[in-house]
Amino acid sequence: MASFSSSKASLFNLLFLCSLLYQVVSVVCVRAPTTAEPKPLLFALRAQKVASLSLPRPPNKLRFRHNISLTVTLSAGNPPQNVSMVLDTGSELSWLLCSSGSSSSTNPLAFEPRSSTSFSPIPCSSPTCRAQARDPRAPAACDAGGRVCDVSVSYADGSSSEGALASDLFRLGDAAAPLRTVFGCMSSASSSSSSAAAAATTTTTTGMLGMDRGALSFVTQSGTRRFSYCISDRDAAGVLLLGRSPLPLPLNYTPLSRPPPLPLPYFDRAAYSVRLLGIRVGGALLPLPASALAPDHTGAGQTMVDSGTQFTFLLGDAYAALRAEFLRRTRGVLRPLDYAFEGAFDLCFRTPEGAAAPATRRLPAVALELEGAEVAVEGERLLYEVGNGVRCLTFGNADLAGISAFVIGHHHQQNLWVEYDLDNARLGFAPVRCDLATQRLGLLL
């Protein structure tokens, strides 16, 4: 979920509308035995359904892709306070909602810095503050008194969060010692949606855990060089693993793209960017020129693998070709509907309300071909029920969403083991039953 970037519609809604969401994924730490050799840290991802209340319909929000988030539960501060953070490989700066300490605080799950003896504000004179001031995604600046390093995070739909840079001790599972981590201690947030403020009183998340390759990401600060996850397509547990996996999986690797030599306005240099070679629908390669799948002279058009976005977004020409071919191949199988869900998802179909999903065996699989690997989407993952018997294709039009990149979301990473190997600058993919992989890891560790 890249901050200050058109690759996301709204982290604010992701965090503050959780009480209204259809489903939330939570992560619970599983303890591993301590040995002389370092062990990977194992976490269980569990699907947890939340009561679906009367969902708001703000005209400029992509609620569709925010119905599921990946969250990790850890502890921060001394004494430790449990916090639940969105796991986001598309953002750098981690941040927590911080309590003001007043009795009028509306979020009982907010982090309380005054209760932590290890909490330390980052002074505006520090190199960290000066470096963050040059980051357009989350710029920092000195406060009016010239002491506190203020920071703000903004998103494409106009929502934002503001606070100050700070550091504190973070603990992950059975790590030998807590890690002093720089993060944003956010005191306020705003949104163009009036429903967000009401939802903030019952939010189940406390902040966001930035996991991209930036200098202040949790990956960089913790020295993590390899991590992986497997997202289940059912209520059974998936897994998040920090470290090397003991499972002998047949991973297919794709290299991480090297950023351009000079910064470009629309290229995210800290993202997990890969090379998209082609798109197949039902086995047929779409007739797209290589230029339609590669970044242009401004940096727009990179392909990012992102755990913070739910569905996949394709830029205009690629989306138009996919839409036309999927529509052609499902003629007589699905009944098209003249309807666009939140603007960016305009290939939708009418099915009887409450009926089972259409015969998934008759739907054409969609494969995103990468250099050395592929991400295949088939069956039920191709369509998503948005309500009232309407199901929409789970590929969105990036142009209509104001997104300047191809984004592979976590819904299309279900039942894939996804490994982030930073030492070798590559991502690995292997199809696997995530519930079975989780069980096996529990026995191995």
C-alpha positions in Angstrom: 0.0 0.0 0.0 2.4 2.7 -1.2 1.9 6.0 0.5 1.6 9.3 -1.4 1.1 7.2 -4.5 -1.7 6.6 -7.0 -1.2 2.8 -6.4 -3.6 3.1 -3.5 -7.0 4.6 -3.1 -7.1 5.0 0.7 -5.1 3.5 3.7 -7.3 5.6 5.9 -10.4 3.7 4.9 -8.5 0.4 5.2 -7.7 1.1 8.8 -10.8 3.0 9.9 -13.6 1.1 8.2 -12.7 -2.3 9.5 -15.8 -2.5 11.6 -17.9 -2.3 8.5 -15.9 -4.7 6.4 -17.0 -8.1 5.1 -13.9 -9.9 6.2 -10.6 -9.1 7.9 -7.5 -11.2 8.0 -5.7 -11.2 11.3 -2.3 -12.6 12.2 -1.5 -14.3 15.5 2.1 -15.2 16.6 2.9 -18.9 17.0 5.9 -19.5 19.2 8.8 -21.6 17.9 11.3 -23.4 20.1 14.6 -21.6 20.8 17.7 -23.4 19.6 21.3 -22.5 19.0 20.5 -21.9 15.3 18.3 -19.0 14.4 14.8 -20.0 13.6 12.4 -18.2 11.4 9.5 -16.4 13.0 6.2 -18.0 12.3 2.8 -16.3 12.3 -0.6 -17.7 11.5 -2.9 -15.8 9.2 -6.6 -16.4 10.0 -9.6 -15.3 8.1 -12.1 -13.7 10.5 -15.6 -12.7 9.3 -17.0 -9.5 10.7 -20.7 -8.6 10.7 -21.5 -6.8 7.5 -23.4 -3.7 8.5 -25.0 -1.1 6.2 -21.9 -0.3 4.1 -21.6 3.3 3.1 -21.3 4.2 -0.6 -19.0 7.2 -0.9 -18.7 8.1 -4.6 -15.0 8.4 -4.7 -13.9 5.3 -2.7 -12.8 1.9 -3.9 -14.4 0.0 -1.1 -14.3 -3.1 -3.3 -10.6 -3.7 -2.8 -10.6 -2.9 0.9 -12.9 -5.6 2.1 -10.0 -7.7 3.2 -6.7 -6.6 4.8 -3.7 -8.5 6.1 -2.9 -7.6 9.7 -0.1 -8.6 12.0 -0.3 -8.6 15.7 2.8 -7.6 17.6 3.8 -5.6 20.7 5.3 -2.1 21.0 6.6 -0.1 23.9 7.7 -1.0 27.5 5.7 -2.5 29.1 4.5 -4.1 25.8 1.2 -3.0 24.3 -0.4 -5.2 21.7 -1.0 -3.5 18.4 -2.6 -4.8 15.2 -1.0 -3.4 12.0 -1.8 -3.8 8.3 1.0 -5.8 6.6 1.9 -3.8 3.6 4.7 -4.6 1.2 3.8 -1.5 -0.8 4.7 1.1 1.9 7.8 2.2 3.8 7.0 4.2 6.9 5.3 2.2 9.6 2.8 4.1 11.8 0.5 3.7 14.8 -2.5 5.6 15.8 -1.4 7.2 19.1 -3.6 8.1 22.0 -3.5 11.7 23.2 -3.8 10.4 26.7 -7.1 12.2 27.3 -10.2 10.4 28.5 -12.0 11.5 25.4 -9.9 9.3 23.1 -12.3 7.4 20.8 -10.0 4.5 19.9 -9.4 2.1 22.8 -6.8 0.2 20.7 -4.6 3.2 20.0 -1.0 3.0 21.1 -0.4 5.0 24.3 3.1 6.6 24.1 2.8 8.1 27.6 2.6 4.6 29.1 5.8 3.4 27.4 9.1 4.1 29.2 11.0 3.4 26.0 9.1 5.8 23.8 11.3 8.5 22.3 10.3 11.4 19.9 12.6 12.0 16.9 14.0 15.5 17.2 13.8 17.7 14.1 17.6 18.2 14.2 18.2 14.4 13.7 19.5 13.0 10.4 16.4 10.8 10.3 14.1 13.8 10.2 16.2 15.6 7.6 16.2 12.5 5.4 12.4 12.0 5.7 11.9 15.6 4.8 13.0 14.7 1.3 10.6 11.7 0.9 7.5 12.9 -1.0 5.5 9.8 0.1 5.6 10.7 3.8 7.3 14.1 4.2 8.6 15.3 7.5 9.1 18.8 8.8 9.9 20.6 12.1 7.1 21.8 14.2 6.5 25.4 15.0 8.8 25.2 18.0 11.6 23.6 15.9 11.7 20.5 18.2 9.4 17.8 17.0 9.7 16.1 13.6 6.2 16.2 12.2 5.2 13.7 9.5 2.2 13.4 7.2 1.0 10.5 5.0 -1.3 11.4 2.1 -3.3 9.2 -0.3 -4.8 9.6 -3.7 -8.4 10.1 -2.6 -7.5 13.0 -0.3 -7.4 11.1 3.0 -4.4 11.6 5.2 -2.8 11.0 8.6 -0.6 13.3 10.6 1.6 13.0 13.6 5.3 12.9 14.5 8.3 10.6 14.0 9.2 8.6 17.1 11.0 5.4 18.1 10.1 2.6 20.5 10.8 -1.0 21.1 8.9 -3.5 18.9 8.7 -7.2 19.6 8.0 -10.0 17.1 7.3 -13.4 18.5 10.3 -15.1 20.0 12.9 -12.7 18.6 15.9 -12.6 21.0 15.5 -8.9 21.8 13.1 -6.1 21.0 14.0 -3.9 18.1 14.1 -0.1 18.4 12.1 1.1 15.4 11.4 4.5 13.9 7.7 4.9 13.1 5.0 7.6 12.8 3.0 8.2 15.9 -0.1 9.6 14.4 -2.4 11.8 16.3 -5.0 12.7 13.7 -6.5 11.5 10.4 -9.0 13.0 8.0 -11.1 11.6 5.2 -13.7 12.9 2.7 -16.0 10.1 3.9 -18.2 11.2 6.8 -18.7 7.5 7.8 -15.0 7.1 8.6 -15.1 9.1 11.8 -18.0 7.0 13.2 -16.2 3.8 12.3 -13.0 4.9 14.0 -14.5 4.1 17.4 -14.6 0.4 16.7 -11.6 0.0 14.4 -9.7 -3.3 14.9 -6.4 -2.1 13.6 -3.9 0.2 15.2 -1.6 1.2 12.3 0.4 0.0 9.3 3.6 -2.1 9.1 5.6 -0.8 6.1 7.5 -3.7 4.5 8.9 -2.3 1.2 12.6 -1.8 0.6 12.8 1.8 1.8 15.3 3.0 4.4 12.7 3.3 7.2 10.7 0.2 6.3 10.4 -2.5 9.0 12.2 -4.9 6.6 15.2 -2.6 6.5 15.2 -1.6 10.1 15.0 -5.2 11.3 17.6 -6.4 8.9 15.1 -9.0 7.4 16.6 -10.4 4.2 14.0 -13.0 3.5 10.3 -13.3 4.3 7.3 -15.1 2.9 3.6 -15.6 3.3 0.9 -17.9 2.1 -2.7 -16.5 2.0 -5.5 -19.1 2.4 -8.6 -19.0 0.3 -10.7 -20.2 3.2 -11.1 -19.8 7.0 -8.2 -22.2 7.6 -5.0 -20.6 8.6 -2.4 -19.2 6.2 1.1 -18.3 7.3 3.6 -15.4 7.5 7.3 -16.4 7.9 10.1 -14.0 8.7 13.4 -15.8 7.7 14.2 -18.8 5.6 11.4 -21.4 5.1 12.2 -25.0 6.0 9.6 -26.2 3.5 11.1 -27.8 0.3 8.9 -25.8 -2.1 9.5 -25.8 -5.9 9.6 -22.0 -6.2 9.8 -20.2 -9.5 11.7 -17.0 -9.2 11.3 -13.7 -11.0 14.0 -11.0 -10.6 13.2 -7.7 -9.0 13.5 -4.9 -11.5 16.3 -2.5 -11.1 15.1 1.0 -10.6 16.1 3.6 -13.3 19.4 5.4 -12.7 17.6 8.7 -12.0 14.5 9.2 -10.0 11.3 9.4 -12.1 8.1 11.0 -10.9 5.9 7.9 -11.2 8.3 5.1 -10.4 8.4 3.7 -6.8 12.0 2.8 -6.3 11.3 1.0 -3.0 8.5 -1.2 -4.3 8.8 -4.9 -5.1 8.8 -4.3 -8.9 8.9 -7.1 -11.4 8.8 -7.4 -15.2 5.4 -8.2 -16.7 5.9 -10.0 -20.0 2.3 -10.9 -21.0 -1.2 -11.8 -20.0 -3.0 -15.0 -21.0 -6.8 -15.5 -21.0 -7.9 -19.1 -21.3 -4.4 -20.0 -22.5 -4.4 -17.3 -25.3 -1.8 -14.6 -25.1 -3.4 -11.1 -25.4 -2.1 -9.1 -28.4 -0.3 -6.5 -26.4 3.0 -4.7 -27.4 5.8 -4.9 -24.9 5.6 -1.1 -24.5 2.1 -1.5 -23.0 3.5 -3.6 -20.2 6.7 -1.7 -19.3 7.3 1.6 -17.6 7.4 4.7 -19.8 9.7 7.7 -19.6 8.0 9.0 -16.5 8.2 5.7 -14.6 4.5 5.0 -15.0 3.7 1.4 -15.8 5.9 -0.6 -13.4 4.5 -3.9 -12.0 4.3 -4.1 -8.3 3.6 -7.1 -6.0 1.7 -5.6 -3.1 0.2 -7.2 0.0 -1.6 -4.0 0.9 -3.9 -4.0 -2.2 -6.7 -6.6 -2.3 -7.2 -7.0 -6.1 -5.2 -6.5 -9.2 -5.1 -3.4 -11.3 -4.1 -3.2 -15.0 -3.3 -0.1 -17.0 -5.7 1.0 -19.7 -4.6 -0.9 -22.8 -3.9 -4.1 -21.0 -7.2 -3.9 -19.0 -9.2 -3.2 -22.2 -7.7 -6.2 -23.9 -8.3 -8.5 -20.9 -11.9 -7.2 -20.5 -12.8 -7.8 -24.2 -11.3 -11.3 -24.2 -12.9 -12.4 -20.9 -16.2 -11.1 -22.1 -15.9 -13.0 -25.4 -15.0 -16.2 -23.7 -17.8 -16.1 -21.1 -20.6 -15.3 -23.6 -23.4 -17.7 -22.8 -21.9 -18.5 -19.4 -22.3 -15.2 -17.6 -24.9 -12.5 -18.1 -23.1 -9.1 -18.4 -24.5 -6.2 -16.5 -24.3 -2.5 -17.5 -22.7 -1.6 -14.2 -19.4 -0.3 -12.9 -18.6 -0.9 -9.2 -16.9 2.2 -7.8 -15.8 3.2 -11.3 -12.7 1.0 -11.8 -14.5 -2.4 -11.9 -16.7 -2.2 -14.9 -17.0 -5.8 -16.0 -19.8 -7.1 -13.8 -22.4 -9.9 -14.2 -25.9 -10.5 -12.8 -26.4 -13.7 -10.9 -29.4 -14.7 -8.7 -29.1 -13.2 -5.3 -27.9 -15.8 -2.8 -27.1 -18.3 -5.5 -23.8 -20.1 -5.6 -21.0 -18.7 -7.8 -21.2 -19.4 -11.5 -19.7 -22.7 -12.7 -16.0 -21.8 -12.2 -14.8 -24.6 -14.4 -16.2 -22.8 -17.4 -14.4 -19.5 -16.6 -11.2 -18.8 -18.5 -8.1 -18.7 -16.3 -6.1 -15.5 -16.4 -2.3 -15.7 -16.1 0.1 -12.8 -15.5 3.4 -13.9 -17.1 6.5 -12.7 -15.3 10.1 -13.3 -16.2 10.7 -16.9 -14.9 7.3 -17.2 -13.1 3.6 -16.5 -13.4 0.6 -15.6 -11.2 -2.4 -17.6 -12.3 -6.0 -16.6 -11.3 -8.8 -19.0 -11.9 -12.1 -20.2 -10.5 -13.8 -18.3 -7.7 -10.9 -15.8 -7.5 -11.9 -14.3 -10.9 -15.2 -12.9 -9.6 -16.2 -11.2 -6.5 -19.7 -10.7 -5.2 -20.3 -7.0 -4.5 -23.9 -7.4 -3.4 -27.4 -7.9 -4.7 -26.4 -10.8 -6.9 -23.8 -8.8 -8.7 -20.3 -10.3 -9.3 -17.5 -8.3 -10.8 -14.2 -9.3 -12.4 -11.4 -9.0 -9.8 -9.2 -7.0 -12.2 -9.7 -3.3 -12.1 -8.9 -0.5 -14.5 -5.9 1.3 -13.1 -6.5 4.4 -15.2 -10.1 4.9 -13.8 -8.7 4.4 -10.3 -6.0 7.0 -10.7 -3.3 4.4 -10.4 -0.1 4.7 -12.5 1.1 1.1 -12.2 0.2 -2.5 -12.6 -0.5 -3.8 -9.1 -0.8 -7.5 -8.2 -3.0 -7.7 -5.1 -3.1 -10.2 -2.4 -6.5 -11.8 -3.5 -4.6 -13.1 -6.5 -1.8 -14.4 -4.3 -4.1 -16.9 -2.5 -2.7 -20.4 -2.2 0.6 -19.2 -3.5 3.7 -19.4 -1.4 5.3 -15.9 -2.1 8.9 -15.4 -1.0 10.7 -12.1 -0.9 14.4 -12.9 -1.2 16.3 -9.6 -0.9 19.8 -11.0 -0.9 19.2 -12.4 -4.4 16.9 -9.6 -5.5 14.1 -11.9 -6.5 10.5 -13.0 -5.7 9.5 -16.7 -5.6 6.1 -18.2 -6.3 4.9 -21.8 -5.8 1.3 -23.1 -5.8 0.5 -24.7 -2.4 -2.4 -25.4 -0.1 -1.9 -22.8 2.5 -3.7 -24.6 5.2 -1.6 -27.7 4.7 1.6 -25.6 4.6 0.7 -24.0 7.8 0.1 -27.3 9.5 3.4 -28.7 8.3 5.3 -25.6 9.4 3.8 -25.9 12.9 5.3 -29.4 13.1 8.7 -28.4 11.7 9.3 -25.4 13.9 
